[in-house]
């Protein structure tokens, strides 16, 4: 059985039935069959025979479909060329095909193929009487050219059976003769069989669109005008449509998405809005033709990673560790077998042998394709994706290798080093690329570099943003610091965005393009924009103007000036362009919050969790307590927001409730372990999961343990007092059956951002930049002398507490009058580190609260940043610390640039005074006692804190990473610091200092 014979038989059965819709044109089955006959006769006269491969350089149109069927009718295979591919790629394809005959549209020959002819005008109503060649199911039907992980085009063969297994017989069950499906993807992609052959082989209709992107209003028109009821959307496009207008899907019966990891938040929102529309997740590389796994998504599937599902008919999927089949729930490489698997890569026997292998599975020898994707299968046979094994990224449906981009960029004159990295979109998944470049000299022509990358790299691989750095940030062990690199790139692009032009339309274009300045007459697409960029621009401009702006308008008016003219003609209200903020409006994040979000990109940032726990004894009413937790969640918007990257890092509103888990334990020790295990699980900030609570009931009556885990992006030390006071009042109100009477008003995220900007506007930033440029010039590079990685040492965090005696606390209090506890702490810490390590030029990081005005003091969020102090003499002066504190309005990422590298880790020790207001949880009728949970990981090798209550110091705490700092070093720092803080050098207190050293080190 073959694709063209099934279509021919359908045409014979009902020749008048519609097959294709192209604008106002409708092509019937009979017309399409006759048209393809004419193409086959013409191609045969040109020498095309069974086994030939014919490249088609035709735009998406009925002529392309007729040409593809005509090729198949000769027993040959077609290969659709994307009209946006560059000449280099097309010439390489010609080499792979050995000079095959290429068909181009009239007047569209590219000259890249050695044998190239133009498709003549053929009468679609006149065919020939010859019978089509009856190709075998195992014969090649299609050749897809993918980029894979090398950047070079890979020729993936696909057979007739590979497509027919999907759309004939048992096949995919949701397509039938009532299906009306648009062809939205590139005709060169492996979605072509799904969107074109799928509906046609099932007896349905395919709607051809030349524009791949579709805006909400256009989606509505396709549903209304053409009866479109089934569609496949890449995950990125689906997310954009859901965010722009989720109601636009109304009237459809089936939506399929895939090509990238799905966003649970977007799918959940879709399912809530359209419970009657079936939604499927589809997974499968081009080497397995369209799909290998499918899953109908239910609302319950959106709480975590959405399953890939089960294998489709005549397809096998296996989880392998080498050649061993993995047990259920064990992670291994996803390998595919069955009729959908490609015969291999044309002209590349070595790669074919490496990727298509024979393995013994269940006692049978199978030929499988090794995807390079990792996942697992549960006991019910449902598969889940866990990640890639290499640096390959999936962006907007394209496989992209960061290493290949870097190698290409480094061949450009003027590039010494570079690193490619993904930029997150609204979904929280990578949607574009940035390239950080270290120039080889004083000059780097970014425009020429970008043009060279566009010319030399495969389509869609060129980075959207190019950022210059003085050096690539490295970790203490000399590896690329990806978190610092992300922070540097986002900080620099955000700085560009802050320099937005005053014109709001140009500003919108600039934000969509990652903060790049824009020429008002330049096309969005010439500046690196994509179809998804056009939809995002439509959404942004529509919100600004109140007009409905479809993506097609951007195509016709792609520059800021052209778009301005169109808007002016459409609305006399252009003078009112602007964003209207409200309590639920998205709000940009602070520099520290943006850094947390970047660390979240790596998938495991549990070191940024803040954990709290309390033992509760008494008449606790658990139902009102749970309701009170939800009350606090709804009251403080930062706790219930999605944290994502769109144009920049932003908070976005969501109605996702907080998770409150209920567990049981025998005793408090067991409860503490179980609670901590539940709290340690990672959050999904992209989907609005910011915090959780766990309530554990002990076996002894009237005993509970309450645990709370909250991501640092939404919480700081100051927030704890607000949290416990609001929780206590909410619980009291719930128990008494009244409305809560909270003691403070809460600012919206947009109000917090506006207040932060107002404060920043009052600072003399040029003077502060000049201070840091001078202060950090010539800062030594390399690991700190107290960081000594020790092989074999188990990673963890250890803590040394040194309580202060009353007379020591009194002395330190007198010493700090007029300047607070922080300056003497940092000065003494600097001197201590000099004594312990011998270093005489070092920096110390200092957390700085940004709650300097009343408007910032009553909201739960993260309002801290970090600054640094450079100490360059053996005797540290508190005046140095005070000078740094007077210049702390710049973010640490901006300050880092003055040290010679944006994103560089300026310090590996943090000194802090922990003097936030006391935060004791009080629940009516109960005795509540705090439980201290161990810290899983520090952000630096060494953390030194001075604990204080109501301005009175009580304890010096030194915490350290055990794999990086020795216990001996940490103990010497703790002892030396206390001695220096409390040593009255003018009063001869050397004896007391000596006793302190002996007491904590065991030395004499």
N, C-alpha and C positions, 0 to 999 in steps of 0.2 A: 504494500500500500504506500502511496506517496501523497504529498501535500496537494500537488496540482490535480491528481486524479480525483481526490475527494471534492475539491472545488468544482471540477468539471462535472462530476455526477450531480452535485447540488444545482448547478446551472441548468443541466438538462432536465432536472425534476421541476424547477420553477424558475424559468429565465427572467421573469419580470420582477422577482423579489429584489428589493434594494440590497446592495452590497456595500457601497461606499457613499458617504456624504462629504462633499467638499465645497464649503460655502453654500451657495444656492444650487449647486449642481448635485444631482443624484445619479449614480451609476448602478445599473442593475447587475444581477449575477450574469445574465446572458451577455450584456454589453462587455463586462469585464472579461468573460471567457473568450469572446470574439476578438477583443482588443489584444489579449495576450496571445491568441493564435497568430494575429498579424505580426506581433513582435517576434514570435518564435520563427515564423517564416523568414522575416528579414534577417534575424541573427544567423539562421542556418545558411542563408546566402553569403553571409560574411565569414563563414567558417567555424561557427560555434558548434561543438559536438558534445555528445555524452562524455562527462568527465571534465569538461572545460570549467573554468572559474571566470566569471564575468563581473568586473567592478562596475558599479552603477553610480555615476555622478549626477544624480537627479534630486531635485528638491522634493519634499514630501508632497505628493500629489497622486491622483489616479494613474498618471503615466508611470510613476515609479512602481506602483503595485502591479500594473499590467506588465511592465518590463520584468519584474521579479518572477511573475508566474510564467511569462514567456521563456525565460531562461530555464526554469524548472521543467517546462514541457519538452525541452531538448535533452533532458537527462543531465543538465549542467547545474552548477551551483552559482548563486549570486553573492556579491559582497557589496553592501551599500557603503559608499564613502560619505563621510560628514563634510558638507561644503565649507565648514570652518577650519578643516585641517590645513596645516601649512604645507608648502611645497616640499620641504624636506621629508615630512612623513609620507606624503604621497609617492615620492620617488623611491623611498624605502619599500613601500608596499609593492610598487612595480617590480622591484628587484626580487621580492619574495615570490611573486606570482610568475616570474620569468617572462615578462613581456606579454601578459594576457591582454586580450582585446577589451578596452574600456569603453563604456557607453556614457556619453555626456549629453546634457540638454542642449538644444540648438543655441549656438553662440556662447556656450559656457565651457568649452574645452579648456583645460588648465595647462596642457602641454607637459605634464609630469609623467605621462604614460607613453611608452614607446609606440604603442598601437592604440589610437584613440579615434573614435568616430562619434558623430552626433546623431541622436535619435531623430529620425525624420517624422514628419507629421503622418500618422497612420490612422486610417478610418476604423474607429472602434466597433463599427457595425459590420465589418466585412472580415471574416476569418478565412481559414483554409480548411480543406476537408480532411487533411491528414490527422491520424490519431496521435495524441501525445505519447512520448516515450514513457513506458511503464517502469519507472525507477524502483529499485528495491528499497525497503525501509532503511537498510544500513548504508545506502549511498549518501554522499554529502549533498546537502541542500543549501547550506548557508556557510559563509565564512565571516566571523566577527573579528575585527582587529581591536584588541584591547592593549592597554599600556602595561598592565601587570605591575611588577615592582622594579622594573629596570628602566622604564621610559621608552624602550624600543617597542614598536608595534609587534604584538604576538598574534599570529593567524590561527584562530580557534575554529576548528571544523565542527559543524553540527549536522547531524543526519536528519533524514525525514522522520525516522522513528522518534528522535528526541523531541520533535515538535508534536507529532501525532499522539504520543503517550499522554500529552496534556489535554488535548482537545477532541479526541475521538474515543469511542468506547466508554470505559469507566471514567478515565481522565479526571480533570478538575470538575467537580459537580456543579459549580455555581454558574456556568455559562450555558446558554441554550439559544433557541432561535429567536427569543425575544430580547437578547442582549444588544444594547447599543453602547458602544465603547469608543472613547476618543483615543487617537494616537498622539500622545503628548510628548513622549520621549524622542530622542534622536533616532532616526531610522537606522543609524549605524550601531545602535546599542542592541543588547540581547533582549530588550523589552519589545522590540519589533514583533517577534513571533507572538508574544502575549497580546499586544494591542491591535495587531492586524490579523494574523492568522487565527488567533483565538476566536474572535467573534465570527469571522468568515467560515471557519471550519465547523463551527456549531450552528451555522445557518443564520447568524445575526448580522449586525451592521457595524461597520467601522467608520467613525467620524475623523476625517483627516484635518489636521491643523498644522499650519506652517510655523506658528509660534509655539514653542515648547512650554513657556510659562503660561499660566492661566490665573487671572485675578478673580476675586470672588464674584464680581458682576458678570464677568465672562462665563464663569462656571454656571451661574444661574441661567444665562442665555442659552448655553448648550443644553441644559436640562429642559428648558421651556421650549426652545425652537426645534430641537432635534430629538427630544425624548431620551437623551443620554441617561442611562441608569446604572452603568458599571464603569469604574475607572481605576487605573493604577496611578498612584502618586509616589514619587520618591519621598523618603521621610522628611527631607528638608522642605520640599514644596508643600507637603501635607501640613507641617508645623506652621508654615507661613499662612496658609489658608485658614487654619483653625484660629490662629492669633488675630488675623485680620477680620474674619467674619465666619464663625462656625455655623451660622444658619444657612450659609450659601450652599451646603450639601443637600438641602431639603429637596425631596423628590427622587433621590437615588435609592437603589436597592442594595448595592454592593460597592464597597470601597476596599481596595487592596493597597498596601504600602510595603515598602522594603527598600533594598539597595543600601541602606544604612541602618544603624541601630535606632529603633523607634524610641520616642520620648514618651514614657508612661503618662506624664502629665497631659500632653496633648491628646493622646488616645483616650484618656479618661474623660477629658472635656468633650471630645467628639461623641463618645458613647452616651454620656449624660444628655447631650443635646439631641442625639438621634438613636434612641434605643432600638428602633425598627430597622436600621440600616446594618446589614452584616458587614463586619470589619475583619479583614484577614491580614496577618503578617506573613510575608513571603520571603523565603531565603534561598539563594542559590547563585553561585558564580556563573560567568558565561560558559565555563567549561562543563557545566551540567545543564545548560539551556534553560533559561528563565528561572524555574524553581525546582528545588529538591525537597524542601520542607514547607509546610503551610500550617497556619494555626488560626482558627477563628477566635478572636480576642473577646473575652468576657470582662466585665468591670473588675472582677476580682484579680485579673491578670495584671492590672496596672499598678498594683502596690509595690511591685519590684520590677526587675528586668522582664520584659515581655517575652514569653516563650517563642521559639522558632516553630514548634509544632511537631507534626509527624510526617514521615515521607509520603510523597504523592505516589500514585500507582506506577508500577514498573520502575521504581527507584528504591535504592537502598542507601541508608546513611549509617555510618559506623563511627564510633569513637575509639580511636586507636592510640596506643602508646608504642610507637615503632610499628611492629607487626602484631602486637598483643592487643586483643579487644579489651577495652576498659570495663570495669564493673559499673553497675548503675551508680549515678551521682559522682563518678570519678571523672576528672577533667582530662581530656585528651584531644588529639587533632581530629577534626571533623573530616571524614573521607566519604566519597560518594561513589556508588556503583549503580548499574542498571542501564536502561535504554537511553537515558538522557546524557550519559557521559560522552564527551567528545572523543573522536578517534585520536586526537592529539593536535600538536601545533605543526602546521604546514611549514616544511623547510627547516625544522629545528628538532632533529631526532634526539639530541642530548637532553633538551629541556623536556621533551615528551617522555623520555625514559625516567627522568627525575620526578616528574609530577604525576605520571600515570603508572602505577605499579601493581603487581600481583600480590595479593595477600590471602592467607588462609583464615576465613571467618566462618565460625560455626561448622567446621568440617568441609567447607566448600572453598575452592580457589576462585577468587573474584578479582576482576580488574577494577581498581578504584582510582579516583582522582583525589590527590591530597590537597586540600584547600588552603592550608596554612592558617585556618581559623581554628580556635580552640573552643570547646564547649563540653557539655555533658548530657547524658540521657538518664531520666529518672526511671523508677520501676514501672511507671505506666507507659513508657515509650515516648515521652515528650522530651524534645531536645531544647537546650538553652545555650546561648552564645556567651562566651566569657572574654574573648579578646583575640588579638593577633600575636604571632610569635616573632614578628620582625618590626621594622620601623615603618611599615606600610600603613598609610592612613586611608580612610574612606571619606571623601569629601564630595558632597553633592552627587553621589553615585559613582565617582571616579576613584579608582585605586591610584594612590600617589605615594611615591617613595621619597621620603625626606632626604635620604642619602644621595639619591641621584640628582636632586635639585642642588644640593650643596656642592657636589662634584662639578656640575655644570657651571655654577656661579664662580667657583674658584678658578676656572679657566679664563675668566674675564680680567683684563688688565685693571689693576687697582684694587682687587679683592685679595686680602691676605688670609682672612679666616671668615667663615660664615656658619650659620646654623639656621635651619628651617624649622618652624614650629607652627602648630595649628592655632587658629583663633576661633573661639567659641561663638556660636550663634545664639539666637534666642532660646533654642531647645536645650542648650547646654552641651551640645555635641559640636565637633569641629565643622565649620562651614566655609572657612577660607584659610589662607596661609600667609605667614609673615616670614621675612628673611632678615635676620640680624647679621650685619656685615661689619667686619673690622677692616678699614681701608689699609692698603699697602703703603700709601703715602698721604700727602696733605689733601689730595683731591680725589673725589669719587663722583663720577657722573652717574647719578642714580637713574636718570631718565634713559641713558644709553644702556645701563645694566638691565633695566626692566625690559627694554625693547629686545635686547639680546636674549633674555630668558624666554620671552614670548616666541621668538623665532626658533630657538634651539630646543625647547622643551615640548613635550606632547601638549595637546590642547588642555586647558583648564589646570595646568600645573604651575604656571607662572605665579609667584607670590603676589598677593594683593597689596601688601605693605612691605616696604624696605626701610629698615631702621639702622642707623649708623651707631656703633659702639666703639669705645676706645679699646676694649678687650672683652672677650667672652667670659662671663662669670664662671668660676670654678668652685667646686666643693672643697672641703679640707683635704680630701684624698686625691685632688687633682682632676676629678671628672667634671664634665659639663654640668653646671647647676641649672637644671631645667626650670625649677621654680623661680630662681632669681632672674633667669632669662625671660620668662613669661612676664614677670613683674616689670622688668625694664622695658620690654616692648609695649606693654599696655600703658605704662606710665608715659612713655614718649608719644604714643599715638593719642593718648588723652590730652597731653599738652598741646599737640597740634589742634585737637578738636576745640580746645579752649580759645584758640586763636581764630575761631570761626569768623568768616566775614559777616558784616552787619546784615547783609541781605539774607532773609530767612530761607529762600529757595536755594541759594548757593550753600548755605549752612547745611541744609538737608542733604544735598548732594555730597558735601564733604563728609558728613557723618556716615552716610552709607558706604563711602569709599575708605572708611577707617581713619578719618581725620586728615586725609591728604588735601592740600589746597587744590582748588579746581579752577580751570579756565572757564569763564562763563559761556564761551562759545564751543567748548569741547564736549564731545559725546560721552555720556555715562559709560558706554561700552568700550570706547577707545581708552578710557581711563582705568579700565580693569573691571568694570561692572559686569554682572551676570544677569541672567533672567530672574534669579531670585532677588538680586539687588534691585531690579526694576519693580518687582512687587513690593519690596520693603519701601522703596521710594514712593510708590503709589499710596501705600498705607500712611506714610508720614505726611505727605502733602495733603491727602484727603482729610486727615485729622486737623491739619493747620487751616485748611480753607473751607472745610465743610462740603467740598465737591466730591462727587464720585469720579475717581480718576482710574480708568482701566490701564492695564499694562501696555495695551496697544498704543495708548497716547504717548507713553514714554518712548516707545519704539519710533514713533513719528516725530517726537519733540524731545530728543535725547539730551540736549544741553540745558543748562540753567536758563539762558536767555530765551530759548525756544519754549521751554516749559512756562516761563513767566508770561510770555505773550499769549500762550494758550489759556492760562488761568485768568489773565486780564480780560480776554474775550469772553470767557465763560462766566465771570462773576465780577460785578462792580464792587464787591466787598473785599477786594484784595488788601485794602489798607488795614483790615482787621486780622491779617495773618499773624498767628502766634499761638503758642500752646497755653491752654488754660489749666493751671494746676489745681488739684483738689486733694482731699485727704487720701484718696486711693490712687493718685497719679504715680507712675513709676518715678523713682528717684535715684540719681547717681550715688555710688558708694564712695566712702572715704578711701584714701590710699591704703590703709591697713586692711580694710574690708576687701578691697580688690585683691590684695595679696593673699588673703585667705581663700578667695574664690579661685585664684590661680592654682594654689596648692590642691584644691579640691579636684582640679582637672586630672591630676594623676590617679584619682580613683580611691586613694586611701590616705586620708588626712586626719585620722582619729587623734593625732597629737593636738589637734585644735579643738578637742572637746573639753568643756568644763563640766566636772562631775560634782554633784552635791548629794548628800544622803543624810537622813535623820532617822533615829529610832523613836518611835511614838508609842507611848503607853497610856492607856485610859480608854474612855468611852468615845472612840473615834467613830464618826458616822461616815462611812466610806463613800456612799453615793453623793452627798453634798461635796465631799473633798474632790471627787472626780469632776463634778460640775464646776467647782471653783477653778480647777486647773484649766478647764476649757474657757472659763470667764477671763482668766489672765491671758490666755492665748489670743482670744478675740480682741482684748483691750490693747495689747501691745503689737502694733502692726509688723515690727521687725521680726517677731516670733512666728508670724504666719505668712511670710513672704517668700517668693521665689527669687533666688539670687542667680542672675544670668549675665552673659555678655551679649549685647546686641551691637549698638554703636560704641558702647563702653560698659563697664560693669555697673549693673543697676539692680535695685530692689524693685520687685513687681508684685502687685496684690494677688492673693489667691485665697480661696475659701477652704483650703485643705485643713481638716481638724488635727489637733495634736493627738498623738498616739499615747494612750495610757494602758500599760500592760498590767495584768493581774497574775501573780504567781504565789506559791506557797513554799514554806521551808520549815524545817524542824526547829532551828535555833537561829540566833542572831548571826553567828559566824557563817553558817551556811547561807543565810539570807543575804549577807553582804557579798559573798562570792557570786551568788546567782544574780543579784541586782547589778553588780559591776559588769558581769558578762553581758547582760541585756543592754546596759548603757554604753558599752564599748563598741557596739555595732555602728558601722558608718552611716552617715546621713546622705540624702540626695538633695543638696541645696537647689539644684536645677529644677526640682519638682516640688519645692516648697516644704521639704521635710527638714526642719531646722532644730527641733528638740523633741524629746520624749520623756515620759515619766513612767516609773515602775513602782507599783504598790505591792509589797510582799507581806502576806499574813503569816505570822509565826504560829506554831502549834500551841504555844501558851496563850490562853485567852487574853484579849486586850493588848496584844503586842503586834506592832507592824514595823516595817522598814519602808520608808519612802525614798526613792532615788530619782534624781533628775539629771539628764545629760542635755547640754545645749551647746550648739556650735558657737565658737568664739566670734564668728562673723556677726552674731546678733546679740552678744552679751559680753560684758566686762565686769571687773570687780565691783564697780559702783552699782551695776544692775542688780546684784544679789539682794541688796537691801530693799530695792523697789519690788523685786519679785516676792520676797517673803512677806512684806507688809501687805501687798495687794492680794496675795493668796490667803493670808489670814482674814482680811476683811471680806473677801469673796466667800470664804468658807463660813464665816460668821453670818453673813447675809443669807446664804443658802439654808443654813440650819434654822434661821429665824423666819424664813419665808418672806423676805423683803428685798428691795433693790440695794445693791452695794453702795456704800458711801465712801468712795475712795478719797484719799487725802490730797491727791495731786491730779493735775490735768496732764494728758499725754499728747505730745506733739506728733503730727503725721511725718512720715519719712521725707516728704517734699519740704515740709517746714524745717526739719532738722537740716537738710541740705542747704536750704536758703540761709539759715542762720550761720552755718559754717562758712558759706561764701561771704556773708556780710562781715564776719570776723576777719576773714582772710583779706578782704578789701581794705580793712583799716590798718593792716600791717605794712611796713616798709619793706616789701619783698626784694627790691633791688639791693638795698643795703644788706639784707640777710644773705642774699646770694654772694655778694662780695665778701662777707665774713667767712662763709663756708669755703669759697674758692681759696682764700688765703689760709684758712685753718687746716684744710685737708690736703694741701699741696705736698707732694712727696711722701704721702702715707706709705709705709712699708707694705709690701705684698708678701703673702705667704701665710701658712698656718700659725696660729698663736702658740707660744712656747709651752703653754700648759695643756695643749691638745696633743696627746700621745696615744694614737690608736694602738691597742694591744690585741694581737691575734689570739683567738681562742677565748677572749673574755665575753661573757654573755651580755648582750645589750640590755639595758634597763636604766632606771633612775634610782639613785640613792640620795639620802638626805641626812645632813648633820645639823642638829639644832643646838645652839649655844644660848641658854637663857641668861639674861642680864641680871645681875644682882641689883637690888634697889638703889644702892649708892651709884652704881654705874649708870642706871637709867636716869637718875637725877642729874648726874654730871652731864650726860649727853643732852638732856633737855635744856640745861642752862647753855650749853655750847651752841645749840641750834637756834637760840632766840634771834629773831630778825631774819633768818634765812631758811628755816625749816630743817628737817632731818636729811633731806636729799643731798645738799652740797657736802656736808661732812661725811656722809656715807660714801659717796663716789670718790671724794678726795682720799679718804682712808683706804678704800678698796684699791685705788690706783697704786698707792704706796705699797700696799701689801703684795699686789701682783708683781711689782718690781722686786721686792724682797724675795718672793718665792721663785720667780722665773728668771730674774736678771734682765728682763726687757726694760728699756727706758723710753720706748715710744709705742704707746698702745692706745686703743680706743675701747670705750665701754658704752654699751647700749643702755638707754634709759627709757622705759615706758612713760609716756606723758599723757595725762588726762586732757581731753578736749572739752570738758564740761565747764567752760569758763563763764557761762552766762546762765541766768535762771531758766531760759527756754530749753537748755540742753540737760537739765539736771533731773528731770522726772520721767524720763522715757527709758525703757529697757532697749538697749542696743549696744553696739561696740563703738565707743567714742574715745579711742586711744590711738596714739601713733607712737613711733619710737624715734628718739633722737640719739645722737652719739656725742661723746666728749672725748677729745684727744688730749692725753696727758704725756708730756714729753720731757719731764724732769723727774729726778728721784724724789723730790718733795712736791707733791701735788697741792695745788692751791684751790680752795673753794671758789675763789673768784673766777677760775677757769670754767667751773661748772655753772656758775651764775651767768657768765657771758654766753655759754651755749644755750641756757634756758631762755635768755632774752632773744634768741634767734631761732626759735623752734616752730615758726609758722609754716616752714617748708616741709613737705613730706620726706620721709627717709629715703624714698626712691629718688626724689629730686636732689637731695643732699648727696646721695651716692655718686651722682655724675661728677661732682667736684673732686671726687677721689680718683677719677680717671676711668671709671667704668660704671655705667648705669646698671643697676641690679646687683652690684658687687656687695658681698656680705662685709659690712664695715667693722663688725665686732663679733667676737665669739664668746663674750661674757656679757651678761645683763646684770645691772644693779638696780634695785627697786625698793621703794618704801611702800609697804602694804599698809595703808592707813585709811582704807575706805570705811565709811560708816558701818558700825556693827550691824550684823544681819542675823538676828535670831528669829527662827520660825516659832510663832505662837498659835496654837490651835486650841480653842476653848474646850475645856474639859479634859485636856491631855497634857502629859509631860513630854516635851520634845527635847531630844539630845542630839547634837550634830555628830555625824560619823565622818571621819576623815578617810577618803578613798585615795589609794596610791595613784600618783601621776604616771601615765603610760610612757610619756616621752617629752623631752624639752625641745625648744626651738634652737637652743645653742648648747654647746658642751657644758657651760657653767652658768648657773643662775644663783645670784646672791641677793637675799631679801632681808630687809629690816622690818620686822613685824611690829606694829604700833597700834595702840588703842587710845583714842581721844588725845592723840599727840604725844603719848608716852610710849617710848620704845620698850619692848619686852624681850625680844628674841632675835638673834641673828641666825638665819637659815641659809645653808649652802646646799643646793641641789646640783647633781652632776650626772652626766651620762657615763655609766660605768665602763663602756667600751672605748671612751675617749679621754677620760680624766681618771687618774689614779686616786684611790682613797687617801693616800698620803698627801697628795697635792691639795685635795679638797679640805682635809683636816688642817693643813698648814694655813690655807686661806682663811678658814673660819676662825682659827685661834688668833692669827695675826691681825685680822680685821677687828675683832672685839678689843684686842689690846690697843690698837691705834685709835679706835673710836673713843675709848674710855680712859686713855692715858693722859693725865694732866702733866704735861712735860715741864710745866713751870713749878710743879709742887713735888717733884721727886717721887713719882708713883711707879718707878721702875720695878720695885720689889713686887708690887701687886701684879704687874704685867708678867714678871717671871713666873709667879705662882700659877697664873692662868695658863701659860704655855705648858708648864709641867703637868697641870691637872688634865689637859685634853690631849697631850701627845705622849705622855709617859716618859719624857726625857728630863734630864737634869743638866 
